[in-house]
Amino acid sequence: MNKKTRVTKHLIAFFVVLMVMAAACGSGSDSTRLPAQETAAQAQPVLPTHPAASGESAPDAAGAAPTMAACREWLQAQSSLDYPRHGCTEYADILESAANSGAAVIPLNNSKFFIARFPDNWETLPDRKLVVALHGSGGCAERMYQWWDRPAADNNYALVTLQYAWQDETAEDGYAFAGAEQIYADLQTIFEEMSAYCPLEDTAVIYHGFSRGSARAFKVALLDRDRAGAPLFSAFIADSGTEFADTGGGIPAYLQEASANAYDGANFWLYCGGEDHDGQTCEGMKRMEPLLDERGAAVTTYRYASGGHGVFATVHPGGPPSEALNAMLSYINSIKP
């Protein structure tokens, strides 16, 4: 074999080795890329869904607004008349009547509950109002419902009446009452639950407290202003009650400690009857007005000279609304969300 032939064979062998090495390197490069490509192509895992409890309509997953059909279905599914520690037996017929006429009685805890009712045309109303009514020391949610039944229907208001007292043999007069903090916590629970099923957007929500419920209004309003996010309530009606009787005439501690702008944006309508407790209720409301005003609230005081304890005490059974009741309804109708 001559020298030229040997060189040629060596060159051919060298190029074969180079080609084999290149192929091997290329194959290894592809194998290192494949796992990454497969990971990028994997579909995102499907999250589990949880069906609504029996009798309830689950909120729309696409974010659609709740409807009254879903709201009424949920209210009726939750409704119950079983409250063994409730008391208020004299109003049992009202509770049953409310439940049989489109309202729902929804349990909270400790034999507390709320009655809820919406007008038939709620979804088409251009100016929605929801009244949340709290009873007094000797009252019950049923009584507040009875008082508000006709005015709410005549004015197309939605209505919620909260029972925040329960039978307790160890308590004075046999009843225990929730304080302002627990009342407000219950109200937040009510609105969280209702908002999931009922159309409440663009609704002015008005708190109406009678007597003890009125006295609770001032601290509830303060808690509402401190709430993260938008307040629940557009206005507060304090009807015939302050906390001065509980404090021996002194300013409640929470008001003494409140900042100068603690009630910024809060609206109050204060009512007193000139003949209520020999005028003492009006004296209490007279003292409350500047305390609220100095801390940023917008306050209207309505004194009905011939009135007794409560706006609804000025209304004769079966009669037309009184001057005082009309004034309160006009105030409610002026409130915007």
Steps between C-alpha positions, in 0.01 A plus 500: 500500500653831398527802722225692322250217553575478875447877545169482320376215726607687811312811389187296427517336844550838668191648333291192594598546865409869488157418351429239766598743779282776351200267481552393859524858623187602307299213644609588854402864449149402389457264796580777747240731346206258490399506870482880497289501185262240649464700824409815309236313303328347805143621564426683826334273760123525531403631843227308684156658523267474798126480436264715703318347790166342426235757422750777425611650170874536474628849410575529130861399435528749211427788734145571386294712738266314737134485400184515707414149386820371661442728800150373570609139455782550751281686751233232499758221525650663811173601667404346835245567775678292765644731769450331839672777703342786312205589722269764351219246496245781472636567149510138380216563256695789343802276442285235334312761299823656377632161392174426317495832313834490321737591782769265630612445860873424494685361807820652633607347833391494864134508386569823313363543149395756245188542290563601140259611230544654155235673288394315185640774273838526676709426191336776294505774765718797401551611861534209741464533876556231763390570857666303780292531818610416856255458787511646850528346846143375511464432131558228248597479135139406426375825649739702285387301198138575586572872530695516175277265299274762340747793465760270342244358257362845411850636430651189336762459772672171564480419870717318752408486868763358734432305819799569723356389838443150633359343815748475785379415851812655654449838333291791621137460390590156361654627175858551385580757233792508259728802530585732213807297397302176472210675327734643240671162452156343444407774253820439305421128489149576375629721221777263398249217467229703331741669257607160368145418391298824489546809280610768748725713280414873485276467807471759776498308830338680793535391863188564711544435870213537744564571872787266598563445128520879467754523782711237321494699175776742601766239569388283207548805277850550640586136430357540151725799425802297618413208274754404235354595165174685448263536798187283501260779593403815314312649796403437863163573659520521879139474616442586866813381675852602607750344740493784752268299725755215503792732579328701772494802271867483406628498144563138391869408503509415129380853418754658732776303326372554145709718271380829355413332169375168637154543346608657170243411233244361747140626482272507805131571548422533870139469617343575835147548626441801723298291747742207514636449853391851597717651228819321607536319169500831315759636741719202421464552125575868546830405664583240235468734203815711565699193608435346159533825308838581657629164380400543138143367477214667315216517755129578474292505819123465489305579814129414496347701781199275565688176437578223745752216484580429136401627157251217456327594826369803312308280254152378583441132416362477148528875454705705254864592570548773758691822443798349680496179297471694175801709605702184561395348167588822318844489659550139392390581144759780483790267579721377216735199507 
